Amino acid sequence: MTGPVLDTRPRTALMYNYYLGGKSWSGVDAQAAMEVVRSSPDVPAVARENFRFAGRAASWAVAEFGIGQVLDIGVGIVHDVPLDSVEKCVRAVSPDAMVLAFDNDPVVLTHARAWRPGYGGVLRGDIRDLDSIFHHPDAGDLLDLTAPTVVVLAAVLHFVADPAAVMAGLRERLVPGSVVVVSHATSTGTEQGRVDDMTGAYEEASSPIRFRTEAQIRALADGWRVEHDLVDVQNWSTDGTRRYAPYETVRVVGMAAVLPEAPATVEVAHVVG
Ligand SMILES: C[S@@+](CC[C@H](N)C(=O)[O-])C[C@H]1O[C@@H](n2cnc3c(N)ncnc32)[C@H](O)[C@@H]1O
């Protein structure tokens, strides 16, 4: 008799939970995470800074633009992390905001069901298939897609082969005035050998990681109005007052951008002859 095939790969969500000091990981996740930390000892500190960035930027966007709904896509496991989640940070500035989370890893969903980490719900959705999020059968009554939305993409686009397609898909589905909060691991400013080692450690994981240059990450905001430009996540602030030195062995950078009104079509007179 054959049973279900168990997926024994390290899971990116659980490796990240290990970096953050959570307790949800298994031996295989911890082993892969330790390999990453061996080549880049700053990873746990940068993971914590990334987690804080997501909450800081999402709550800023909600308060600044008076937006009432937030999608946290690639939420990961939050219930046992000793830091305030996006949901907590958003509710601190807007108690009635709808904060909905998505992740494509069924293990994340299992933890969310057991531990109820807050959020209006944690649903299964894959960012490479935006319809699985925007047309999720359980999201319909919660989301109003005719109103601006804050979309949080924290440390998730580096697990995607074509992040520009994700950003284009969001532009098609969101209304102007919506805000996207992005963070992404960058190869810029880190020794190539370390980047290669980290990439190698993630090769067998549930999603391989892709470090991109700062220029490639900034280009993801083409078609958006960048409100707060790309900086190391620990330095992201709305008043430019955070000035910490970049981490040497790994860098994650973040930015926030607003979807502008579509430019008016310009009538071009064709003069023939
Ligand atoms: C590094 S964790 C980031 C968690 C959280 N966003 C944060 O920054 O604190 C990446 C998360 O993205 C999820 N993920 C990876 N690929 C995804 C995809 N294609 N669609 C949705 N979630 C994805 C993983 O399962 C994991 O939970």
The ligand as an SDF file (V2000), in Angstrom:
LIG
                    3D

 27 29  0  0  0  0  0  0  0  0999 V2000
   10.7170   34.9120    3.7660 C   0  0  0  0  0  0  0  0  0  0  0  0
    9.0450   34.5990    4.0940 S   0  0  0  0  0  0  0  0  0  0  0  0
    8.4400   36.2570    4.3150 C   0  0  0  0  0  0  0  0  0  0  0  0
    7.2940   36.3510    5.3120 C   0  0  0  0  0  0  0  0  0  0  0  0
    6.7520   37.7500    5.5410 C   0  0  0  0  0  0  0  0  0  0  0  0
    6.2200   38.2990    4.3220 N   0  0  0  0  0  0  0  0  0  0  0  0
    7.7940   38.6810    6.0860 C   0  0  0  0  0  0  0  0  0  0  0  0
    8.4270   39.3960    5.2960 O   0  0  0  0  0  0  0  0  0  0  0  0
    8.0010   38.7180    7.2820 O   0  0  0  0  0  0  0  0  0  0  0  0
    8.4220   34.2380    2.4480 C   0  0  0  0  0  0  0  0  0  0  0  0
    7.0180   33.7030    2.4540 C   0  0  0  0  0  0  0  0  0  0  0  0
    6.5240   33.7380    1.1090 O   0  0  0  0  0  0  0  0  0  0  0  0
    5.8330   32.5370    0.8460 C   0  0  0  0  0  0  0  0  0  0  0  0
    5.8500   32.3200   -0.6200 N   0  0  0  0  0  0  0  0  0  0  0  0
    6.8960   31.9060   -1.4020 C   0  0  0  0  0  0  0  0  0  0  0  0
    6.5190   31.8420   -2.6920 N   0  0  0  0  0  0  0  0  0  0  0  0
    5.2180   32.2310   -2.7250 C   0  0  0  0  0  0  0  0  0  0  0  0
    4.2630   32.3740   -3.7750 C   0  0  0  0  0  0  0  0  0  0  0  0
    4.5850   32.0730   -5.0470 N   0  0  0  0  0  0  0  0  0  0  0  0
    3.0080   32.7940   -3.4650 N   0  0  0  0  0  0  0  0  0  0  0  0
    2.6720   33.0810   -2.1730 C   0  0  0  0  0  0  0  0  0  0  0  0
    3.5280   32.9580   -1.1340 N   0  0  0  0  0  0  0  0  0  0  0  0
    4.7860   32.5450   -1.4010 C   0  0  0  0  0  0  0  0  0  0  0  0
    6.5840   31.4770    1.6270 C   0  0  0  0  0  0  0  0  0  0  0  0
    5.7930   30.3310    1.8560 O   0  0  0  0  0  0  0  0  0  0  0  0
    6.9120   32.2390    2.8920 C   0  0  0  0  0  0  0  0  0  0  0  0
    5.8910   32.1080    3.8480 O   0  0  0  0  0  0  0  0  0  0  0  0
  1  2  1  0
  2  3  1  0
  2 10  1  0
  3  4  1  0
  4  5  1  0
  5  6  1  0
  5  7  1  0
  7  8  2  0
  7  9  1  0
 10 11  1  0
 11 12  1  0
 11 26  1  0
 12 13  1  0
 13 14  1  0
 13 24  1  0
 14 15  1  0
 14 23  1  0
 15 16  2  0
 16 17  1  0
 17 18  1  0
 17 23  2  0
 18 19  1  0
 18 20  2  0
 20 21  1  0
 21 22  2  0
 22 23  1  0
 24 25  1  0
 24 26  1  0
 26 27  1  0
M  CHG  2   2   1   9  -1
M  END
$$$$
